[in-house]
């Protein structure tokens, strides 16, 4: 499948490119501008940032400098932990638009279900933020809305007040961390799963089985991990600031892992660490 036509369709009919460019831990300024421009030049049309990454300004500048038509680029940002509430969601979203130099974003997510500042009333805080997001969605400022790091019980709580269900849940997914309970729930509820840290924050490169499959297919370890994500129906968001790796990471549509390859990768457990419990996080 050609990169340009490789898309998923969200619950509301919006299409989203099957692979995105992640910017977590990418410093703002020159590094963010250069890496996002390199990604767009390599063919990525889906850029993922967040208020909490503190690099929306650089991401927006890169999009502007690329001179690509706005409608060709799918842009995601996320509500940071300190901004849960109806008013803060609306005001911080406008700040994000200003930093990104955009009139709308394609996807806006609640970044974390249970920040420590809202621990005793996280259900209400999420409901209030979600109401603001639904209004921004209905006003055309956001093309799709979703969540990140949510488990089924967080989604069930949101469902009690939501008029629109989340279209996306962005979670940690990589060979060795499959989050089967969350994945099963989201698939049952037509919520697309995005895979952040699909290369296990670098730990995937130490796994012998990954090297074995990379050698077998004549591909990089990163390409094997990203292909695994795609064949599970996930949307991986690889991050790099190295132009050659940025390019390599999108060259994953010209080969396929066999059922035996997938079974081998599915059998790995904990090789990239495990996701933390969002209800116990100290931020």
ZIRA-V487056 format. One record per helix or strand of 3 or more residues. SS is the DSSP state (2 for helix, 1 for strand). FROM is the first residue (numbers start at 1). LEN is the number of residues. If there is no record, write none. Layout:
SS/FROM/LEN ; SS/FROM/LEN
//
This chain:
2/3/3 ; 1/7/3 ; 1/15/3 ; 1/19/4 ; 2/30/13 ; 1/46/3 ; 2/51/3 ; 2/56/11 ; 2/70/3 ; 1/74/6 ; 2/81/3 ; 2/86/15 ; 1/107/4 ; 2/116/3 ; 2/122/17 ; 1/145/4 ; 2/152/8 ; 1/168/5 ; 2/180/9 ; 1/192/5 ; 2/200/7 ; 2/208/10 ; 2/221/11 ; 1/235/4 ; 2/243/6 ; 2/259/9
//
